[in-house]
């Protein structure tokens, strides 16, 4: 007899008496109309077919008296099925996942009584009715409920009903309900796990006793995090994963650095500089971790560890540096991972291998749900230009956010609930059960490898001390900390469990603890003292102080013409948008004598020439493929097939990838991702473009904490470019200013370049110089104000000669202004679009301007002081220097440049500002008022009368 026939026979054999007659009646209805019977019965008939006894003699059926009616039996069965599904969906509500604090459990949804079921009702049902794949020993419905509750309501529990993919849900269900997820550790493996916990606990305890009152944001209460990370490393190395990219905030960071990244204990001890007994310096050979020259607090630093098999590196573990803005490291780590996965050596889009890198992010429970950058990062996980094949997330859940309780910190039951919106499976696990914790890693890692999607583990523990070790938590959480004070450590809880199970002897745990203490004490006592007691500040690398003139950026005309022709090629059969192709066709002759290349054409030549040099480019941003202002069009759409084509991919001369992507509507998340990509792939020119420069302020944390300061703090090198459309054109407060002043305020120690260029050739040379800087000591980010209306203005267009000769000019002569150095009384200096407006006004005026000299400050930082000094020496009769800008006086460049300009004044010369007055908003919202203001600024700039500060009258 076939297996399914045997199964059907067993199933129908459980019916008897009046039930059989009722089933026959319902089956007749089912044959006539499936929809006429109850859904629960319809499912039974669909699966098991006709009742088995209908094939037998009708006369053999003997009716027996039952106390319940057939319809009641079916209702009981339906209720039991609902209960089973409720346990799968809501078993977490009564799970034992809280080591301390929350003891009450929400059990109503998973109680039989809620569904009108008694134990006897469940006993009357065969297990196979409710759980087709029920394991041996599960005989009836009551056994099913007990077994499922054990699986879903223990120290580990699962939420995956929000995952809409059937294959994923089925896979998860099978792993959970077969018990395959649960690691079966041998006695020796359990002892090793206990020893690992004892080392983590001992390390933290030693720091607490030795450096009293010092902040360390201890891992205590979440010690299981270390063996969980160990397990990820184990699986990744077995799978030959080249990179494990990790990010985390402070909680437990020192323990992770010490135990997972292998940061030497003496190096960590030395960073507790305010120890009362001695100033510590680490022993020789233990300082191989990169630092910047200003440094950072010890629990912000990252590290790198290489896992080797002999001399061969199997896996490199990287823990990213992270500031106190807790979750902003998330997109940075994702950028690391994607950069490590991409092969950029061929033209076209990079070829991604998701098994080259795995991302691991450790979150705080309050920050995960509270910080918007978390949602931005999760949203990247499935997008073509940003996905990394699945990230393993761990919430280090210590139940409190600094001093804020959960009811004040989130509107959801769990900190992890945000992940449900992205269909990420969730495990909640009790941090006091280390075997359950490492088992959670097993299923998470396997899911990532199979489905290439994110997985989240909510590691529920506590923090033994306050937010930091100087804090007193009992003032705000007295009851919770009474519970914590009475609660044994995770290692002690596990040791007691192993004693009961006969895995370890009664005194084995104490011996391990003593060994750990002795080892750490020996390292500490063996450290040298700093006799002076004074640490010397490091200096900025000399290469950063040098100029950038040594980089040649010109390209031969023949090469440029060949590249331009290649950009205009189309694949056979490609039908572009007719109007657009006509516009692009005009670029065909821009390099011929008498013609000029506008900004769009110059930008295309810039990227093409960089690809020709074998340098990969990654260009992303909102609407970047077309360009917000419809000037770029580097991804074309076939009007008949909707297929896309990137002209940079069709270049025969391209020797590297060109990765251009429209980003999601995100600034902080995407900017962090691109920064991470640039750090990991130092030979790639990474460019991020804001839709409008104003929108960059939504990524201010990434600018402040990472891009501007990371080199000085952490020694982390980036060469990325930020294109920020900037210029006053009557479009209102949010479409005018890229907040240039903020970038200049942070400009110091040659940390980045801030520029505002006014010609296609200047852009060409500047970006080519930036590409040449890659992975050199001189490397640094570039903040570039880019045009909007000027994109098509012929005043910023450049001749072929400007591309094939010279290099970037930080200080540029004002075009179309006849120079009379002897007669010059006023030197007008400005930056960006306003100087083009001045040029236009002079050209359209019949006045004689031989008294005027004008310069464009194209690179504002580093300030070209030498170039300006040279220009001033050529003006013997100069009376005044006038700075002109379109931004308000308290914005733009004025507050940055005035000191430089004042220092260059000679006796009898004055410095004056022309522009808008101080304002709270960067621009007016009424176009006509804007036009009046702009005209007034330009008129005053070229008016021969000296006047006063224009801001007083504007």
WONOR-V107261 format. One record per residue. OMEGA is omega as a letter, one per 30 degrees, with the letter a starting at -180 (NA if undefined). D_CENTER is the distance of its C-alpha to the mean C-alpha in whole Angstrom. Layout:
<<OMEGA;D_CENTER> <OMEGA;D_CENTER>>
This chain:
<<a;58> <a;54> <a;51> <l;50> <l;54> <l;54> <l;51> <a;52> <l;56> <a;54> <a;52> <l;55> <l;58> <l;56> <a;58> <l;61> <a;64> <l;63> <a;60> <l;61> <l;63> <a;60> <l;58> <a;60> <a;61> <l;57> <l;57> <l;59> <a;57> <a;54> <a;56> <a;57> <a;54> <a;51> <a;50> <a;53> <l;52> <a;49> <a;46> <l;46> <l;49> <l;48> <l;45> <a;48> <l;50> <a;47> <a;47> <l;50> <a;52> <l;56> <a;57> <a;59> <l;62> <l;63> <a;64> <l;66> <a;70> <a;69> <a;72> <a;71> <l;68> <l;69> <l;68> <a;68> <l;67> <l;64> <a;63> <l;60> <l;60> <a;58> <l;56> <l;55> <l;54> <l;52> <l;50> <l;50> <l;48> <l;46> <l;45> <l;44> <l;42> <l;40> <l;40> <l;38> <l;35> <l;35> <l;34> <a;32> <a;30> <l;31> <l;32> <a;29> <l;31> <a;33> <a;31> <a;32> <a;28> <l;29> <a;31> <l;32> <a;32> <a;32> <a;35> <l;36> <l;35> <a;35> <a;37> <a;39> <a;37> <l;37> <l;41> <a;44> <l;46> <a;44> <l;45> <a;48> <l;48> <l;50> <a;50> <l;53> <a;52> <l;49> <a;51> <a;53> <l;50> <a;50> <a;46> <l;46> <a;46> <a;43> <a;41> <a;42> <a;40> <a;42> <l;42> <a;46> <l;47> <a;46> <a;49> <a;49> <l;46> <l;46> <l;45> <a;42> <a;41> <a;42> <a;40> <l;37> <l;37> <a;36> <a;33> <a;32> <l;33> <l;33> <l;30> <a;28> <a;27> <l;25> <l;24> <a;24> <a;26> <l;23> <a;22> <a;24> <a;25> <a;28> <a;28> <a;25> <l;26> <l;30> <l;28> <l;26> <a;30> <l;32> <a;30> <a;30> <l;34> <a;35> <a;34> <a;32> <a;29> <a;31> <l;31> <a;35> <l;35> <l;38> <l;40> <l;39> <l;35> <l;35> <l;37> <l;34> <l;32> <a;34> <l;34> <l;30> <a;30> <l;33> <l;31> <a;28> <a;31> <l;33> <a;31> <a;29> <l;33> <l;34> <a;32> <a;33> <a;36> <a;36> <a;34> <l;35> <l;33> <l;30> <l;27> <l;25> <a;23> <a;25> <a;23> <a;27> <l;27> <a;24> <a;25> <l;25> <a;21> <l;22> <l;24> <l;22> <l;20> <a;23> <l;23> <l;20> <l;21> <a;24> <a;23> <l;21> <l;24> <l;26> <l;24> <l;24> <a;20> <a;20> <l;16> <a;15> <a;11> <l;11> <l;9> <l;12> <a;13> <a;17> <l;19> <a;20> <a;19> <l;22> <l;23> <l;20> <a;21> <a;24> <a;25> <a;22> <l;21> <l;25> <a;25> <l;28> <a;30> <l;32> <l;29> <l;27> <a;31> <a;31> <l;28> <a;30> <a;32> <l;34> <a;36> <a;39> <l;41> <l;40> <a;37> <l;36> <a;35> <l;34> <a;36> <l;36> <a;33> <a;31> <a;29> <l;27> <a;23> <l;22> <l;22> <a;23> <l;26> <l;25> <a;23> <l;21> <a;22> <a;22> <l;20> <a;17> <l;18> <l;16> <l;18> <l;19> <l;21> <l;23> <a;25> <l;28> <a;31> <l;34> <a;33> <l;30> <l;26> <a;25> <l;22> <l;20> <l;17> <l;15> <a;14> <l;11> <a;13> <l;12> <a;14> <l;15> <a;13> <a;12> <a;8> <l;7> <a;6> <a;4> <l;1> <l;5> <l;6> <l;5> <l;7> <a;9> <a;10> <l;11> <l;13> <a;15> <a;15> <l;17> <a;20> <a;21> <a;25> <l;26> <a;26> <l;25> <l;21> <l;20> <a;21> <l;18> <a;19> <a;16> <l;19> <a;18> <l;15> <l;13> <l;10> <a;11> <l;9> <a;12> <l;12> <a;15> <l;17> <a;18> <a;14> <a;13> <a;15> <a;15> <a;12> <a;11> <l;8> <l;8> <l;10> <a;8> <l;5> <l;8> <l;10> <a;8> <a;9> <a;13> <a;13> <a;15> <a;13> <a;9> <a;11> <l;11> <l;14> <l;13> <l;11> <a;13> <l;12> <l;15> <l;16> <a;18> <l;20> <l;23> <a;24> <l;24> <a;21> <l;23> <a;27> <l;25> <a;27> <a;25> <l;27> <a;26> <l;22> <a;22> <a;24> <l;23> <a;25> <l;22> <a;18> <a;17> <l;19> <a;16> <a;15> <l;18> <l;17> <l;15> <l;18> <l;16> <a;19> <l;19> <l;22> <a;23> <a;25> <a;27> <l;26> <l;30> <a;30> <l;29> <l;30> <a;28> <l;25> <l;25> <l;26> <l;23> <a;21> <a;24> <l;23> <a;19> <l;20> <l;22> <l;21> <a;18> <a;20> <a;22> <l;20> <a;17> <a;15> <l;13> <a;15> <l;15> <l;18> <a;19> <a;21> <l;23> <l;25> <l;26> <a;26> <l;29> <l;29> <l;28> <l;25> <a;26> <l;29> <a;31> <l;30> <a;33> <a;31> <l;35> <a;35> <l;33> <a;32> <a;36> <l;36> <a;33> <l;34> <l;37> <a;36> <a;34> <a;37> <a;39> <l;36> <l;36> <a;33> <l;31> <l;33> <l;37> <a;36> <l;35> <l;38> <l;40> <a;39> <l;40> <a;43> <a;44> <l;44> <a;45> <l;43> <l;43> <a;46> <a;47> <a;46> <a;43> <l;40> <l;42> <l;43> <a;39> <l;38> <l;41> <l;40> <l;37> <a;38> <a;41> <a;38> <l;36> <l;39> <l;40> <a;37> <a;37> <a;41> <a;41> <a;39> <l;40> <l;41> <a;40> <a;43> <a;42> <a;40> <l;38> <a;35> <l;35> <l;32> <l;31> <l;31> <l;29> <a;29> <a;32> <a;30> <a;28> <a;32> <l;33> <a;33> <a;32> <a;35> <a;35> <l;33> <a;35> <l;33> <a;36> <l;37> <a;40> <a;41> <l;42> <a;39> <l;37> <l;40> <l;39> <l;35> <l;36> <l;38> <l;36> <a;33> <l;36> <l;36> <l;36> <l;36> <l;39> <a;39> <a;36> <a;37> <l;35> <a;36> <a;39> <a;38> <a;35> <l;37> <l;40> <a;38> <a;36> <a;39> <a;40> <a;38> <a;40> <a;43> <a;41> <l;41> <a;45> <a;47> <l;48> <l;44> <l;41> <l;37> <a;35> <a;32> <l;30> <l;33> <l;32> <l;28> <l;29> <l;31> <a;29> <a;26> <a;29> <l;31> <l;27> <l;27> <l;31> <l;30> <a;28> <l;25> <a;22> <l;20> <a;16> <a;17> <l;15> <l;15> <l;16> <a;20> <a;20> <l;22> <a;25> <a;24> <a;24> <l;27> <l;28> <a;29> <l;27> <l;27> <l;26> <a;25> <a;29> <l;30> <a;33> <a;35> <a;37> <a;34> <l;31> <a;30> <l;27> <l;28> <a;27> <l;29> <l;27> <a;27> <a;31> <l;32> <a;34> <a;33> <a;30> <a;29> <a;25> <l;23> <a;22> <a;18> <a;18> <l;16> <a;16> <l;13> <a;13> <a;14> <l;11> <a;11> <a;8> <a;5> <l;7> <l;9> <l;6> <a;5> <l;9> <l;10> <l;8> <a;10> <l;13> <a;13> <a;14> <a;16> <a;18> <l;21> <l;19> <a;19> <a;16> <l;16> <a;14> <l;17> <l;17> <l;19> <a;21> <l;21> <a;21> <l;18> <a;16> <l;17> <l;14> <a;12> <l;14> <l;13> <l;10> <a;14> <a;16> <a;14> <a;12> <a;14> <a;18> <a;18> <a;16> <a;19> <a;22> <a;20> <a;19> <a;20> <a;17> <l;18> <a;16> <a;18> <a;16> <l;18> <l;17> <a;20> <l;21> <a;24> <l;26> <a;30> <a;32> <l;34> <a;35> <l;32> <a;31> <a;29> <l;25> <a;26> <a;28> <l;26> <l;23> <a;24> <a;25> <a;26> <l;23> <l;22> <l;26> <l;26> <a;23> <l;25> <l;26> <l;27> <a;26> <l;22> <l;22> <l;24> <a;25> <l;27> <a;29> <a;31> <l;33> <l;34> <a;33> <l;34> <l;33> <a;29> <a;30> <a;31> <a;28> <l;26> <l;28> <l;28> <l;24> <a;24> <a;27> <a;25> <l;23> <l;22> <l;25> <l;26> <a;26> <l;23> <l;21> <l;19> <l;21> <a;21> <l;23> <a;25> <a;26> <l;28> <l;29> <a;33> <a;33> <a;32> <a;35> <a;37> <l;40> <l;40> <l;36> <a;37> <l;39> <l;41> <a;41> <a;42> <l;40> <a;37> <l;40> <l;41> <a;39> <a;36> <l;34> <l;36> <l;34> <a;37> <l;39> <l;42> <a;42> <l;44> <l;47> <l;48> <a;52> <l;51> <a;54> <a;53> <a;57> <a;57> <l;53> <a;53> <l;50> <l;47> <l;44> <l;40> <a;37> <l;34> <a;33> <a;34> <l;37> <l;38> <l;39> <l;40> <l;43> <a;43> <a;44> <l;46> <a;48> <a;49> <a;50> <l;53> <a;56> <l;56> <a;56> <a;53> <l;55> <a;54> <l;50> <a;48> <l;44> <l;41> <l;38> <a;35> <l;32> <a;30> <l;30> <f;29> <a;30> <a;33> <a;36> <a;38> <l;41> <a;41> <l;41> <l;44> <a;46> <a;46> <l;47> <a;50> <a;51> <a;52> <a;55> <a;56> <a;53> <a;53> <l;49> <a;46> <l;44> <l;40> <l;39> <l;36> <l;35> <l;33> <a;34> <l;36> <l;33> <l;30> <a;30> <a;31> <a;35> <l;34> <a;32> <a;35> <l;38> <l;38> <a;38> <a;41> <l;43> <a;43> <a;45> <l;47> <a;51> <l;54> <l;55> <l;51> <l;49> <a;46> <l;45> <l;42> <a;42> <l;39> <l;38> <l;39> <l;37> <l;35> <l;32> <a;31> <a;30> <l;32> <a;35> <a;34> <a;38> <a;38> <l;42> <l;41> <a;39> <l;41> <l;44> <a;42> <l;40> <a;44> <l;45> <a;43> <a;44> <a;47> <a;47> <a;46> <l;48> <a;51> <l;54> <a;54> <a;52> <l;52> <l;50> <a;46> <a;45> <l;43> <a;46> <a;47> <NA;44>>
